Amino acid sequence: MRNAFLIARRELEAYFISPIAYVVTAAMLVVLGYFFSVILFVTRQASLRPLFGGSALIVLLFVLPLLTMRLLAEEQRSGTIELLVTAPVRDGEIILGKYLASLAFYLLMLVPTLYYPVVLEVFGRPDWGPILTTYLGIILLGGSLLGVGTLASALTSNQIVAAVLGVGMALLLWLIPSLAGFVSGPLADVLQYLGLSSHIADFAKGIIDTRHVVYHLSVIAASLFLATRILETRRWR
Amino acid sequence: MITVRGLTKYYGSLPAIQDVSFDVAAGEVLGFLGPNAAGKTTTMRILTGYMPPSAGKAVVAGYDVVEHSLEARRHIGYLPESVALYPEMSVRAYLEFMAALRGVGPARRRKQRVDEVMARCQVAHMADRPIGKLSRGYRQRVGLAQALVHDPEVLILDEPTVGLDPAQIIEVRDLIRELGRDHTIILSTHILSEVEHVCQRVMIIHEGRIVAEDTRDRLRARLKGGELLYVEVAGAPSEEITAGLLSLPHVQDVRPLGDNAYQVTCTLGSDIRAGLAQFVVQKGWQLLELRRERISLEEIFLQLTSDEPRPDQAPAGR
């Protein structure tokens, strides 16, 4: 665990040097800020629900894989992975460290969005309960997307390929529930549950449903587990 | 300190190394000599835990590199061939990171240790430079520094002098020789003079197999099949001198080189110089020169690896 934190710290420092991280942050803030102000003008409601409960979140599907694409792909391309995996560190610790770094950076990216509720507080009387659960929701959603992105990065030594794979897998997960309309019965329920998009709206309503929390934690655990196995099998080539 | 038995590694169906076995005693410096793609890097990568062997086993510092990989890795310092380091990190930050990862602690001890290895590898004046801005020579030294930072018993150095200029090569060799006093070292190279300078024992690997292994001096002798003497004798026709020298005990072959010079091959381990000199004087000839010829490892190497390339011979990985 200590090793995972060491790796996470190094990786986080690398984020601050990388221009990609700033571009990604800027892109996310521009899109979210635009939606926030337009929605606010139109609805005149002191609520974050229209913003973080809906389609504006799709921006995360596109920007978060850009945050994770470098994590393992670049190490494998440049060869720095060789000294990392020959250090007395478990493969799981490497993956976890990398993931934690991206998660920490994502949390920092979210800090500027806190001015949305502040604006609402200044000009209206927002209900703080749903706002807090909304943040829990987007942290969990981001966590899942970063997990998927870490997995994508482990699969290749090309950052662009990792980004495209990450976006593809994220979109696939997001869109699964739209298939539910074509089938009926329990299968429809299963498809509905498997989709990323089914597990975000309730948070914006102020509901913390353990099913949603478990879903996101499962996505994260499964992604990181698979990424670890991929790193292990790379050694067996 | 290192025991390797029957190590074999296949990349797909291509064998990179086959049935490699050797031992390295504590404090020994072993040179791993072979042309490119002979299997040096593969062997080293297995020892360092970068990848597992297809068959066979390797034990480093008492730990099996597959079963107790983490423990084994703790006792190894590794300089990979590529020396890929994080370009955005400063030398100091990188070394502190590697030290922490290898369990050097607490923070004060780590700092002290990093300062020590930076001084030893002569990179202290570059401590705050980003690694990406360093020259190849400095990067190599930083690579060496990270291999040393946790003071491992075993050092595995893959082509440590590749890409350095002659002055830097000498520095690095001196450093390795110095490290050899209190470390067990395996170093690979395709440059012969390097092994001659640094290693006590040499292993020659070719097409994934060990073709020769011995101490530097014995290997030299063994491969030439005998001791060589260079003699210049005047005072008689060449045939007479040749026949005379051939009659001496231990002499296997005499080859006239022209200009009164002869190359005399004697049985291994014999030294007939005194007898030869006496014999020449007794005959009334003039002995102009007499010296032992040392065959360089370079010739050994050519002798060992200069077999004709076969058409079915595919590059056997690294």
Boltz contact constraints between the chains, C-beta under 6 A:
constraints:
  - contact:
      token1: [A, 6]
      token2: [B, 100]
      max_distance: 6.0
  - contact:
      token1: [A, 6]
      token2: [B, 101]
      max_distance: 6.0
  - contact:
      token1: [A, 10]
      token2: [B, 97]
      max_distance: 6.0
  - contact:
      token1: [A, 14]
      token2: [B, 88]
      max_distance: 6.0
  - contact:
      token1: [A, 17]
      token2: [B, 88]
      max_distance: 6.0
  - contact:
      token1: [A, 78]
      token2: [B, 84]
      max_distance: 6.0
  - contact:
      token1: [A, 79]
      token2: [B, 82]
      max_distance: 6.0
  - contact:
      token1: [A, 79]
      token2: [B, 84]
      max_distance: 6.0
  - contact:
      token1: [A, 80]
      token2: [B, 84]
      max_distance: 6.0
  - contact:
      token1: [A, 80]
      token2: [B, 86]
      max_distance: 6.0
  - contact:
      token1: [A, 82]
      token2: [B, 50]
      max_distance: 6.0
  - contact:
      token1: [A, 82]
      token2: [B, 80]
      max_distance: 6.0
  - contact:
      token1: [A, 86]
      token2: [B, 48]
      max_distance: 6.0
  - contact:
      token1: [A, 86]
      token2: [B, 49]
      max_distance: 6.0
  - contact:
      token1: [A, 86]
      token2: [B, 50]
      max_distance: 6.0
  - contact:
      token1: [A, 86]
      token2: [B, 73]
      max_distance: 6.0
  - contact:
      token1: [A, 86]
      token2: [B, 78]
      max_distance: 6.0
  - contact:
      token1: [A, 87]
      token2: [B, 101]
      max_distance: 6.0
  - contact:
      token1: [A, 87]
      token2: [B, 102]
      max_distance: 6.0
  - contact:
      token1: [A, 88]
      token2: [B, 70]
      max_distance: 6.0
  - contact:
      token1: [A, 88]
      token2: [B, 73]
      max_distance: 6.0
  - contact:
      token1: [A, 88]
      token2: [B, 74]
      max_distance: 6.0
  - contact:
      token1: [A, 89]
      token2: [B, 101]
      max_distance: 6.0
  - contact:
      token1: [A, 235]
      token2: [B, 51]
      max_distance: 6.0
